[in-house]
Amino acid sequence: MRRSLLVAVTSAMLAAAAGSVASAHPLGNFTINHYAGVTVRSDSVIVDYVIDMAEIPAFQESSAIDRDGDGILSQAELAAYAAARCEALRSGLSVHLDARPVGLSITGARAALPVGQAGLSTLRLECGYSGALGAVADGRSRVLELVDANYAERIGWREITARGEGVELNTTLPTASASARLTAYPQDLLASPLDQRRAEVRVTPVGLAVDQAPPAEWPAAPATDGRPTDALASLISQAQLSLFGLAAALFLAFGLGILHALTPGHGKTVMAAYLVGTRGTRGQALVLGPVVALSHTAGVLLLGAITLSASRLIAPERLYPYLSTASGAIVLALGVILLARRIRGAHGHDHPHGHAHERPATTTAFGWRPLVALGLSGGVVPSASALLLLLGAIQFNRIGLGMILILAFGCGMAATLVTVGLALVGARRVAQDVAGRYLSVGRAVHLVPELAALVVVLFGVAMTAQGLVTIF
């Protein structure tokens, strides 16, 4: 048993390192993705409407599905939810023919729960709608408009297709779905995902009216047995978690934190530049780790609380631009202060003699508060991966374990940042030793703190600007 658990943990970490544990959704685990396939006939319009929710919005929706509150989402509950939700979504899906509204009736509804990451389910909802278009049968050309206003504030893929049966369509919309009805998102479109919320087609009858028929049968729903497919979720879901299983779960969460910190971002460059610019010590590099871990854990717990209790008031993903802007503002302020002090120190040291020597260290002038602020900026933006760990534990009624796993995840991130910081402090000392032996090298080394301070400023500007652009 222990050997199999160890193999599972090791395999999961290797898979994560290779990037195979990628999100099934192009814009991340917060996305709500849309597809509307419009079929126009001479006397009717049919809309094949699909909603594909990633793990986090699907988790939020689970309370609406679980009507008896037993924590188990049965097929009967899914069927009832699908019927009610498709009815509710109909009001946000409007069709007009020459600016006159076309009433839509429901022809089918079904829901499925494919397994996602961290033992959480995704949610796939399929709705069929139809409406009468008697005015098209008179042979005149008409304009048909469809608007999808559902989940307008949520991020995600939005796609509309159109095809005609017995009519000619003049439109730029494709006839086939680029994502295969939200089952296979194309890699070449992920950099600029589709965001089609409104479509307009000109309809001209070219043949005899076609008798209205129900939509073609939907493809089979994604099959799933409901069991977690990754090692960590399998450990959390065990009825009796052994001491070895707990250790394995903590080890895996710690490892995932390390792997997460090794991905681009997370303030590694800013931290490196700051430690170089302030001539930071090993002790300061060590302090950054716990600060990042604690701030990241607090951020994940706060976002988890919002996801559970306040998601109707604010979409959790909408907080990220504000947190990113705040993080960038902190970095920018620290960079400006650091650059100003380095320049002021350089001017104060100018004098006419021609020898080179070490400038007075400025580390003590900065103290520990800026260092703590830098750590907060690196951990204040919670990772979606850590949030999935927490929600997965909550789903299995193990809230305490989830909080411990989040802390282990943060410690993994912290260990990576501390290692980078210690390596930089050691490298700087080696460079200073070399600079003491060679005058030309020494002059170049003395410019590094100013350049490092400038790097902090530039990163602060970029982070703040990116957050503001997303907000506005």
NUZA-584059 format. One record per residue (C-alpha): residue in one letter; z, x, y. Coordinates in steps of 0.5 Angstrom, whole numbers, plus 500, padded with zeros to 3 digits. Example, Ala and Ser with C-alpha at 12.3 -4.5 7.8 and 13.67 -1.06 7.14 Angstrom:
// NUZA-584059
A516525491/S514527498/
***
This chain:
// NUZA-584059
M500500500/R502505505/R496509503/S491503505/L495502511/L494509513/V487509511/A486503515/V489506521/T485512521/S479508520/A480504526/M481510531/L475513528/A471507530/A474506537/A472513538/A465512536/G465506541/S464501535/V469497537/A465494543/S466488546/A461482544/H460480551/P456484556/L461483561/G468484558/N473480554/F474475560/T467472560/I465465560/N457465558/H452460559/Y446458556/A441451557/G435450553/V431445557/T426441553/V421436557/R417431554/S413426557/D419420557/S425424556/V429431557/I433434552/V438440554/D441444549/Y447447552/V452453549/I458456552/D460462549/M468464551/A470471550/E477472547/I481471553/P478465556/A478462549/F486464548/Q487460554/E483454551/S487454545/S492450547/A487444549/I484445542/D491445538/R493437540/D499437535/G502444537/D503447530/G499453532/I493452527/L486450530/S484445525/Q476443524/A479436526/E482438532/L475443534/A471436533/A475432537/Y475438542/A468439542/A467432543/A471431549/R469438552/C462436552/E463430555/A467433561/L462439562/R456433563/S459432570/G457439572/L450439569/S446435573/V438434572/H434431578/L427428577/D424428584/A431429587/R433422583/P439424578/V437423571/G443420567/L445425561/S448422554/I451426549/T447427543/G451432539/A457436540/R461442536/A465448536/A467454532/L472460533/P468467531/V473472530/G474477536/Q478483538/A485484536/G485478532/L484473537/S478468536/T472467541/L470460542/R463457541/L461450544/E455447543/C453441546/G446436546/Y444432552/S438427553/G436423559/A430418560/L424420564/G420414565/A417416571/V413422568/A409417564/D405415570/G401421569/R403424576/S406431577/R413431578/V419436580/L425437575/E431440577/L437443573/V443445576/D449448572/A455448576/N460449570/Y465455570/A462457577/E468462579/R468465572/I464471570/G459471565/W452471562/R448465565/E441463562/I436458562/T430457558/A424451559/R419449554/G414442554/E412438549/G406433551/V407436558/E405442562/L410446565/N409450572/T415455572/T418462571/L423460566/P422463559/T421459553/A425463549/S432465549/A433473551/S440472548/A438468542/R442462544/L448467546/T448470539/A445477541/Y445480548/P439484549/Q442492551/D436493556/L439487561/L446489560/A446493567/S443487571/P446481566/L442474567/D445469573/Q441463572/R445457575/R439453578/A432452575/E426448577/V420446574/R414442575/V412437570/T405434569/P403430563/V397432559/G397428553/L400421550/A407420550/V412423545/D417418542/Q424420544/A427424538/P434427537/P434435538/A432439533/E438441528/W442447531/P442454527/A448454523/A455456526/P458463526/A462463519/T469466519/D475465515/G479466521/R482473518/P483479523/T478484522/D481490525/A487494523/L492493528/A491485528/S492486521/L498489521/I501484527/S499478523/Q503480516/A508476515/Q513481513/L512488517/S515494514/L518500517/F512504516/G507498518/L511498525/A510505525/A503505524/A502499529/L505504534/F501510532/L495506533/A497503539/F498510542/G492512539/L488507543/G491508549/I489516549/L482514547/H482509553/A484514558/L479519555/T473514558/P471514565/G475512570/H483512570/G484517576/K483523572/T479526577/V483524583/M490526579/A486533578/A484534585/Y491532588/L495537583/V490542586/G490540593/T498540593/R499546589/G503541584/T507544579/R508542571/G514538573/Q510534578/A504533572/L510531567/V512525572/L505522573/G505520566/P511516566/V509513572/V502511570/A505508563/L510504567/S506501572/H500500567/T505496562/A508492568/G501490570/V499488563/L505484563/L504480569/L496479568/G499476561/A503472565/I498469569/T493468563/L498464560/S501460565/A497460572/S490461569/R488454572/L490456579/I487463579/A482466574/P485473571/E479477572/R479475579/L485479580/Y481486578/P477487585/Y484486589/L488491584/S482496585/T482495592/A489496593/S489502588/G483505592/A487504599/I493508596/V488514594/L485514600/A491514604/L494520600/G487523601/V487523608/I494525609/L493531604/L486533608/A490533614/R496537612/R491542609/I487543615/R493543620/G496549615/A489553615/H489553623/G496554623/H495561619/D489563623/H490570626/P486576628/H488581622/G483582616/H487582610/A488576605/H494573602/E497567600/R498561604/P505558604/A505553599/T505545602/T508542595/T515541598/A512538604/F509532600/G515531596/W515526590/R513519593/P506521594/L506523587/V509516585/A504513589/L498516586/G501514579/L502507581/S494507583/G492510576/G496504572/V496498577/V489496574/P491493567/S486494562/A483488558/S484492551/A491492552/L492485555/L488483548/L494487544/L499483548/L495476547/G494478540/A501479538/I503472542/Q498469538/F502471531/N509469535/R511476536/I512477543/G517483543/L512487538/G507486543/M511488549/I512494545/L505496543/I503495550/L508500552/A506505546/F498504549/G501506556/C504512553/G498514550/M494514557/A500517560/A500523554/T492524556/L494524563/V499529563/T495534558/V490534563/G495535569/L498541565/A492544564/L490544571/V496547573/G495553568/A488554570/R490554577/R495559576/V490563572/A485563578/Q491565583/D492571579/V485573579/A485572586/G490577587/R486582584/Y479581587/L479579595/S472576595/V475571589/G481570593/R478567599/A474562595/V480560591/H483559598/L478554600/V479550593/P485546596/E481543602/L475541597/A480538593/A483534598/L476532600/V475530593/V481525594/V478522600/L471521597/F474518591/G479513595/V473511600/A469509593/M474506590/T476501596/A469500598/Q467498590/G473493590/L471490597/V464489595/T466485589/I471481593/F466479598/
***
